[in-house]
């Protein structure tokens, strides 16, 4: 059984990127994202539509990106400051 803190690799793509999602996702994929990392970039995609758009974030921007994403909610969409 996977640890709750350890992501599960779901695919290695044609470019050799190892896409992972949280081990806390449900067995049907849930509303989850998948992440692939390298030394310079973090790539993010939907687990429900893997071939659609991929968001690419520089590693240096990951922490601010996560901070912003956790502050944005449907009730407070303009909380960017």
C-alpha positions as CSV (number, residue, x, y, z in Angstrom):
1,X,0.0,0.0,0.0
2,X,1.4,3.5,-0.9
3,X,2.2,6.0,1.7
4,X,-0.1,9.0,2.0
5,X,2.9,11.3,1.4
6,X,4.4,9.4,-1.5
7,X,3.1,10.1,-5.0
8,X,2.2,7.2,-7.3
9,X,3.7,7.2,-10.8
10,X,0.9,6.8,-13.3
11,X,2.7,7.1,-16.6
12,X,6.1,7.7,-18.2
13,X,5.4,9.7,-21.4
14,X,7.2,9.7,-24.7
15,X,9.7,12.3,-23.4
16,X,10.6,10.2,-20.4
17,X,8.7,12.3,-17.9
18,X,7.4,10.4,-14.9
19,X,3.9,11.7,-14.2
20,X,2.7,11.2,-10.6
21,X,-0.4,11.8,-8.6
22,X,-1.1,11.8,-4.9
23,X,-1.6,8.4,-3.3
24,X,-4.6,9.9,-1.6
25,X,-6.5,10.0,-4.9
26,X,-9.5,7.7,-5.1
27,X,-9.4,4.6,-7.3
28,X,-11.4,6.3,-10.0
29,X,-8.8,9.1,-10.4
30,X,-10.9,11.6,-8.5
31,X,-10.5,15.3,-9.2
32,X,-6.8,15.1,-9.2
33,X,-3.8,16.6,-10.9
34,X,-0.7,14.9,-12.0
35,X,2.8,16.4,-11.8
36,X,6.0,15.8,-13.6
37,X,9.2,17.5,-12.5
38,X,12.8,18.0,-13.7
39,X,15.6,20.3,-12.6
40,X,14.0,23.4,-14.1
41,X,10.3,22.9,-14.7
42,X,7.2,21.5,-13.0
43,X,4.5,20.3,-15.3
44,X,0.8,20.0,-14.1
45,X,-2.1,18.3,-15.9
46,X,-5.5,17.0,-15.2
47,X,-5.7,13.3,-14.4
48,X,-9.1,13.2,-16.1
49,X,-7.8,14.6,-19.4
50,X,-4.1,13.8,-19.7
51,X,-3.7,14.9,-23.3
52,X,-5.2,18.3,-22.8
53,X,-3.3,21.5,-21.7
54,X,-0.3,21.2,-19.5
55,X,0.6,24.1,-17.1
56,X,4.4,24.6,-16.9
57,X,5.8,26.4,-13.9
58,X,9.5,27.1,-13.2
59,X,10.8,25.3,-10.1
60,X,11.6,28.7,-8.5
61,X,7.9,29.7,-8.8
62,X,6.4,26.5,-7.4
63,X,6.1,27.5,-3.8
64,X,4.5,30.9,-4.6
65,X,2.2,29.1,-7.1
66,X,1.0,26.7,-4.5
67,X,0.6,29.5,-2.0
68,X,-1.6,31.4,-4.4
69,X,-3.5,28.3,-5.4
70,X,-4.4,27.5,-1.8
71,X,-5.6,31.1,-1.2
72,X,-7.9,31.2,-4.2
73,X,-11.4,29.8,-3.5
74,X,-14.7,30.1,-5.3
75,X,-15.8,32.3,-2.4
76,X,-12.7,34.5,-2.7
77,X,-11.4,34.4,-6.3
78,X,-9.7,37.8,-6.1
79,X,-7.5,37.1,-3.1
80,X,-4.4,37.7,-5.1
81,X,-2.4,40.3,-3.3
